[in-house]
Amino acid sequence: MTAPVTLSDLNHWFGTYHALRDVSLEIEAGEYVTLLGPSGCGKTTLLSVLGGFVEPTQGKVLIGGRDMTRVAPAKRPTTTMFQDYALFPHMSLRDNVAFGLRMAGAGRKERHARAEAMLDLVGLRAEAGKRPHELSGGQRQRVALARALAVEPDVLLLDEPLGALDLKLRRAMQDELKAIQRQVGTTFVHVTHDQEEAMAIADRIVVMNAGRIEDHGAPARIYNEPATLFAADFMGEMNHIPGRITSQGIETAFGLLPVAAGGSGEATVCLRPEAMETGQGGVTLGPARVRDAAFFGTHCRAHLVPDAAPDMVLIAHLPAGALPTAGETLTLSAKPGDFLVFPKEA
């Protein structure tokens, strides 16, 4: 089962703290959406409002076209999967997965058949008789997912579900979550503060800041064409170059950058580390001294001090086989289309 979600003009206060500010969002049926942002940005509060654990001060929550704003969590077509999984240690995996069905009044045969089908979906049918302590962290995460899906929710809410896993296992589980979501077709809303995780699994990323939605869209658009400076900075590393917008381009310490920009006045020019190139070509930024560099497997990460702006430190991701030495001088350049310009807000 699946359903669209509509969030309309949501505001919420915890005492004097304004946790959600005029949040409106449409989520399509069967869409995988991630709520992404730093701690305190409102993403978990928004998930709690969607699940019915927090009643918003203002606004509406519609699921499948029905007003769920004041409906209790148990009566909503949603299920929430938490980071700690909350499996019952004294129950078998089969009974853990079937627990929600048992509470709904399903018979033993029916709920066990459904539980085993869900365990099969996550690759654990053969382990159905085991207890949670006999499993690895990744396996327990799969059981929690199977339990959440067993009750056939229209919307599955995931609150940092991969946060307790190590990097390799987390990446493997990202692939599995996405594959399972495609198979079952349920609407997934997933909270995370991990940008790579959001890009790996989401159809659409919603970037939040200070209780507001800063930007939302497909991962590639959010990364390459962010709507705000905050979204640009949060989606990976970013070099900042102060500038001033003119009719000919952007005036900076590196000279006039031939980059088109709307508006006028002061601006921040942004350039991602992987867009930094060495040698002449495109837009030349000139020579820079290598302060330090480290090998990261897929690339070398270098801190560079440009001659044109000795108080500035630029970060560049260079080819893996091109580890520079401290003190070495490199000529920096970038393609015109790789610069992002954000006019200073009045």
Summary of the structure (lengths in Angstrom):
residues: 346
radius of gyration: 24.2
end to end distance: 47.1
largest distance: 74.8
contacts: 1090
relative contact order: 0.12
helix: 29%
strand: 35%
